[in-house]
Amino acid sequence: MDEFRGERKETQEGGRTVITEPGLVIIRDPSGQSFVRHDEMDRFRFGARDIQTRQVGGETQTIVIRPDGSQIITVSGRDGELLRRIRRDQQGREMIIIDNTYRDPRAVGGFYVDLPPPIINIPYDRYIVDAGDASPDLIYDTMEAPPVERIARRYSLDEIRYSPSVRQLMPSIDLNTINFETGSWEIPPDQAARLQSIADGLNRAIQRNPREVFLIEGHTDAVGNPVDNLSLSDRRAQSAAELLTSQFGVPAENLTSQGYGAQYLKEQTDGPSRINRRVTVRRITPLLNGGTASLPPPPPGTVPPR
């Protein structure tokens, strides 16, 4: 972190504070809320035969060509924001994995959505599952579990990322088998094997439904300053997502990651805490498609796959 801290640059843009460092951007709104964004394309380089980039209007399309000829197309906006992620098979058929351009008519303001706390009618240890105590079947069942309450509408990926009350509608799995050292996002080789049951569950769920999307969340304890913790947590989430793809073959396009710093402590302490230095996996497909829609709507001008 010392090296990244020394390379940070801070600017003011439209009333927001924008902090850049290698690999990510931290944005602080005038309200005091902060969030982090990063480029996920590094995860797609594992096993890629070729990577091509082209400009189409104001959008950037990054095309990852796999050895079997299939392609993963990531469409980004002018500020690097993910707009769409598409899988194209060898026959040219396209499947939309993520459409982050959708905005519900009922959405108000920015990407923060404030919902009442959900009523949890399942055992708490089935709502937040500790991976170390869970059987492979329980892990898979959690990855396939429905929302704990009816989902009123579709949410964009950014609304899900930045709205805890939306994410709370879905059960989650804490990877308490991975222990991060203070100030580190490295997953030691002796701990990497502990992700096997998580990877098996993810691959099984994605095989059943190739449109499944899982959010990998990174967290820190309360030690350190908020900017450091946001950076550190985001890198922890990226490390876990990269390992799931590179070592266990989980398709990169079905994963997305986000760091939350020390905002959501599991153990309420201001001191060092291994419990709080954690990564969480959460299925977000029902949030993206409104809980009942079988397919996300395609971008304008695209015929949906059948």
Order of alpha helices (4+ residues) and beta strands (2+ residues): alpha-beta-beta-beta-beta-beta-beta-beta-beta-beta-alpha-beta-alpha-alpha-alpha-beta-alpha-alpha-beta-alpha-beta-beta-alpha
